Amino acid sequence: MDIKKILILGGSGFLGNAIYKELCNYFDTYGTYNSARRSFEDNKQFFKYDMEEDDVHEILEKVRPNVIVSAVRGNFAAQILAHQHIVEYLKENDCRLYFLSSANVFDAYRKYPSYEHDKTLSESVYGRLKIKIENMLLRLPQDKMGILRIPMVFGNSSPRIKDIKNYIWDNAPVEVFPNLVLNVTNDDKLTQQIHYLINRDKTGIFHLGSKDLVHHEDFIKEVVERIGEFSPIYKRIFTTNDERYLAVLPKDNKLPKNLQYGYQDIIEHHVIR
């Protein structure tokens, strides 16, 4: 069996690099980096790619991947153009795209969690960007793409946890949203799920996050308890008087039991290392 050749766009970012590390021992895996970071310059598996200046087509022609994982961040117009070019490549080549989307594609729906085939609607610029790219992919044959909608991502080296630690150490307030109900994930759980989807050639829409929900305030407070003996200042932010959901749960495309987890598993992962 031929080993799949995988290209991770945004491979130097927090999630992209976690996916690279998860996959590189099993597949012929390549990544892109933008900022000139020496750790990637010397890695022959990584290509410099500036979304605003470079055409993604050049990297696709160089690598000729069977699977593309899109974890790019940055200029929204450049992201849209890059994905238009990726879609053209997918139509002409034996290749599949896994696109990291977001729970924010549903951020206009406040009253309940969202499932795979619910209609997307967003009030945020970020959510609307993700919807625009999703809609491009939904016009492709399903076997060409996987849309991976993910909730808030935590993890020991995640930007969110780093920020919380910095706020605590600087004696700055940690923001919590008492009325926000969400599900969560971390880099370890998410990359295992993505590995499974790629390995099994799964396609379609997937909601990747904890199978249960938690209030943002309760979750953050439990994470802080794991970080250490601190009594931080909490700044409680109410965007609405009602409970507001930002949660993506699976109904049709459930993963195997060993890849399902609860939010408590994510909290327990937050020990100082």
C-alpha positions as semicolon CSV with decimal commas, in nm:
position;residue;x (nm);y (nm);z (nm)
1;M;0,000;0,000;0,000
2;D;0,137;0,342;-0,093
3;I;0,206;0,573;0,198
4;K;-0,014;0,881;0,181
5;K;0,162;1,207;0,109
6;I;0,024;1,482;0,330
7;L;0,070;1,858;0,314
8;I;-0,022;2,067;0,617
9;L;-0,081;2,431;0,530
10;G;-0,002;2,634;0,841
11;G;0,227;2,360;0,970
12;S;0,424;2,595;1,194
13;G;0,122;2,718;1,390
14;F;0,004;2,570;1,720
15;L;-0,250;2,329;1,569
16;G;-0,075;2,274;1,237
17;N;0,245;2,173;1,411
18;A;0,059;1,943;1,651
19;I;-0,100;1,772;1,349
20;Y;0,241;1,745;1,179
21;K;0,393;1,579;1,486
22;E;0,102;1,336;1,509
23;L;0,119;1,233;1,142
24;C;0,487;1,251;1,046
25;N;0,579;0,906;1,179
26;Y;0,300;0,737;0,984
27;F;0,277;0,927;0,655
28;D;0,505;1,115;0,418
29;T;0,421;1,450;0,579
30;Y;0,511;1,803;0,470
31;G;0,424;2,141;0,617
32;T;0,443;2,512;0,544
33;Y;0,577;2,790;0,764
34;N;0,554;3,164;0,719
35;S;0,757;3,349;0,979
36;A;1,125;3,271;0,918
37;R;1,165;3,037;1,211
38;R;1,495;2,853;1,212
39;S;1,340;2,534;1,344
40;F;1,152;2,504;1,014
41;E;1,411;2,648;0,776
42;D;1,638;2,348;0,825
43;N;1,358;2,093;0,811
44;K;1,349;1,953;0,458
45;Q;0,982;1,861;0,507
46;F;0,881;2,228;0,546
47;F;0,831;2,491;0,278
48;K;0,821;2,866;0,323
49;Y;0,475;2,990;0,224
50;D;0,348;3,345;0,264
51;M;-0,021;3,333;0,182
52;E;-0,029;3,701;0,084
53;E;0,264;3,675;-0,158
54;D;0,295;3,314;-0,274
55;D;0,056;3,110;-0,486
56;V;-0,038;2,791;-0,304
57;H;-0,042;2,620;-0,643
58;E;0,338;2,624;-0,656
59;I;0,366;2,427;-0,331
60;L;0,092;2,185;-0,440
61;E;0,281;2,116;-0,764
62;K;0,606;2,070;-0,573
63;V;0,467;1,830;-0,311
64;R;0,186;1,662;-0,512
65;P;-0,001;1,558;-0,194
66;N;-0,282;1,302;-0,169
67;V;-0,413;1,480;0,139
68;I;-0,407;1,850;0,227
69;V;-0,479;1,968;0,581
70;S;-0,562;2,339;0,593
71;A;-0,472;2,496;0,926
72;V;-0,368;2,836;0,790
73;R;-0,437;3,159;0,972
74;G;-0,390;3,515;0,857
75;N;-0,527;3,762;0,605
76;F;-0,888;3,667;0,526
77;A;-0,884;3,767;0,157
78;A;-0,562;3,569;0,108
79;Q;-0,719;3,266;0,279
80;I;-1,018;3,276;0,045
81;L;-0,799;3,303;-0,265
82;A;-0,571;3,021;-0,146
83;H;-0,870;2,791;-0,091
84;Q;-1,009;2,877;-0,435
85;H;-0,677;2,758;-0,580
86;I;-0,682;2,446;-0,362
87;V;-1,034;2,364;-0,487
88;E;-0,908;2,391;-0,847
89;Y;-0,623;2,153;-0,760
90;L;-0,863;1,905;-0,595
91;K;-1,083;1,895;-0,904
92;E;-0,791;1,800;-1,126
93;N;-0,593;1,568;-0,898
94;D;-0,639;1,259;-0,685
95;C;-0,635;1,458;-0,364
96;R;-0,854;1,535;-0,062
97;L;-0,870;1,839;0,166
98;Y;-0,937;1,845;0,540
99;F;-1,031;2,199;0,638
100;L;-1,011;2,314;1,000
101;S;-1,330;2,509;1,048
102;S;-1,481;2,640;1,370
103;A;-1,782;2,635;1,600
104;N;-1,807;3,004;1,506
105;V;-1,987;2,912;1,185
106;F;-2,289;2,880;1,417
107;D;-2,227;3,179;1,643
108;A;-2,555;3,346;1,545
109;Y;-2,748;3,053;1,694
110;R;-2,742;3,102;2,067
111;K;-3,009;2,879;2,211
112;Y;-2,877;2,528;2,145
113;P;-2,572;2,326;2,040
114;S;-2,514;2,271;1,667
115;Y;-2,496;1,945;1,472
116;E;-2,324;1,858;1,143
117;H;-2,607;1,935;0,903
118;D;-2,752;2,239;1,077
119;K;-2,756;2,553;0,866
120;T;-2,455;2,776;0,929
121;L;-2,506;3,138;1,029
122;S;-2,251;3,368;1,187
123;E;-2,245;3,720;1,327
124;S;-1,864;3,732;1,347
125;V;-1,622;3,816;1,067
126;Y;-1,422;3,502;1,156
127;G;-1,729;3,278;1,144
128;R;-1,834;3,422;0,809
129;L;-1,487;3,356;0,665
130;K;-1,509;2,991;0,769
131;I;-1,861;2,963;0,619
132;K;-1,740;3,110;0,289
133;I;-1,462;2,849;0,261
134;E;-1,694;2,568;0,378
135;N;-1,941;2,661;0,103
136;M;-1,665;2,631;-0,159
137;L;-1,588;2,281;-0,035
138;L;-1,952;2,173;-0,016
139;R;-1,974;2,220;-0,393
140;L;-1,707;1,951;-0,440
141;P;-1,783;1,577;-0,450
142;Q;-1,795;1,465;-0,086
143;D;-1,505;1,220;-0,127
144;K;-1,279;1,520;-0,195
145;M;-1,320;1,694;0,137
146;G;-1,363;1,684;0,512
147;I;-1,491;1,987;0,704
148;L;-1,367;1,965;1,063
149;R;-1,554;2,203;1,292
150;I;-1,375;2,250;1,620
151;P;-1,467;2,428;1,943
152;M;-1,230;2,626;2,166
153;V;-0,892;2,453;2,175
154;F;-0,688;2,427;2,493
155;G;-0,371;2,230;2,568
156;N;-0,057;2,300;2,770
157;S;0,118;2,490;2,493
158;S;-0,197;2,645;2,347
159;P;-0,223;3,023;2,311
160;R;-0,529;3,024;2,540
161;I;-0,351;2,850;2,827
162;K;-0,036;3,059;2,781
163;D;-0,251;3,373;2,804
164;I;-0,424;3,252;3,120
165;K;-0,087;3,176;3,284
166;N;0,045;3,519;3,189
167;Y;-0,263;3,692;3,331
168;I;-0,222;3,502;3,658
169;W;0,148;3,581;3,689
170;D;0,095;3,947;3,595
171;N;-0,196;3,977;3,838
172;A;-0,419;4,075;3,547
173;P;-0,784;3,968;3,530
174;V;-0,876;3,640;3,359
175;E;-1,185;3,689;3,144
176;V;-1,470;3,440;3,184
177;F;-1,809;3,426;3,016
178;P;-2,056;3,295;3,278
179;N;-2,345;3,247;3,033
180;L;-2,146;3,077;2,758
181;V;-2,205;2,701;2,725
182;L;-1,951;2,523;2,508
183;N;-1,763;2,207;2,437
184;V;-1,383;2,200;2,419
185;T;-1,087;2,011;2,283
186;N;-0,708;2,008;2,308
187;D;-0,427;1,950;2,062
188;D;-0,369;1,586;2,167
189;K;-0,731;1,472;2,131
190;L;-0,788;1,668;1,812
191;T;-0,479;1,539;1,633
192;Q;-0,569;1,178;1,721
193;Q;-0,914;1,232;1,570
194;I;-0,769;1,388;1,254
195;H;-0,522;1,100;1,224
196;Y;-0,812;0,854;1,236
197;L;-1,012;1,044;0,970
198;I;-0,714;1,055;0,732
199;N;-0,618;0,694;0,795
200;R;-0,972;0,569;0,730
201;D;-1,036;0,800;0,433
202;K;-1,336;0,953;0,611
203;T;-1,506;1,246;0,439
204;G;-1,793;1,486;0,501
205;I;-1,860;1,711;0,798
206;F;-1,725;1,628;1,143
207;H;-1,779;1,799;1,476
208;L;-1,467;1,737;1,682
209;G;-1,492;1,830;2,048
210;S;-1,586;1,695;2,388
211;K;-1,911;1,496;2,391
212;D;-2,042;1,700;2,685
213;L;-2,091;2,070;2,753
214;V;-1,965;2,303;3,025
215;H;-1,999;2,668;3,120
216;H;-1,694;2,870;3,014
217;E;-1,652;3,017;3,364
218;D;-1,659;2,676;3,535
219;F;-1,418;2,529;3,283
220;I;-1,162;2,810;3,312
221;K;-1,176;2,802;3,694
222;E;-1,110;2,428;3,695
223;V;-0,820;2,472;3,452
224;V;-0,670;2,743;3,677
225;E;-0,694;2,505;3,976
226;R;-0,492;2,254;3,774
227;I;-0,229;2,514;3,688
228;G;-0,151;2,575;4,056
229;E;-0,240;2,740;4,386
230;F;-0,356;3,075;4,257
231;S;-0,640;3,311;4,338
232;P;-0,664;3,511;4,018
233;I;-0,895;3,803;3,956
234;Y;-1,183;3,696;3,732
235;K;-1,349;3,947;3,505
236;R;-1,699;3,817;3,435
237;I;-1,827;3,927;3,096
238;F;-2,198;3,906;3,019
239;T;-2,278;3,942;2,650
240;T;-2,638;3,840;2,717
241;N;-2,862;3,764;3,015
242;D;-2,953;3,425;2,871
243;E;-2,741;3,116;2,830
244;R;-2,561;3,124;2,496
245;Y;-2,432;2,812;2,324
246;L;-2,117;2,782;2,116
247;A;-2,092;2,406;2,091
248;V;-2,053;2,160;1,804
249;L;-2,177;1,807;1,874
250;P;-2,184;1,507;1,639
251;K;-2,511;1,339;1,544
252;D;-2,445;1,165;1,211
253;N;-2,065;1,130;1,199
254;K;-1,971;0,999;1,541
255;L;-1,617;0,876;1,594
256;P;-1,533;0,544;1,763
257;K;-1,567;0,529;2,143
258;N;-1,190;0,540;2,201
259;L;-1,177;0,880;2,028
260;Q;-1,464;1,029;2,228
261;Y;-1,392;1,218;2,550
262;G;-1,546;1,453;2,803
263;Y;-1,444;1,805;2,898
264;Q;-1,308;1,666;3,226
265;D;-1,043;1,479;3,023
266;I;-0,930;1,814;2,882
267;I;-0,912;1,969;3,231
268;E;-0,713;1,676;3,370
269;H;-0,461;1,729;3,093
270;H;-0,371;2,070;3,235
271;V;-0,094;1,990;3,476
272;I;0,225;2,195;3,482
273;R;0,498;2,007;3,299
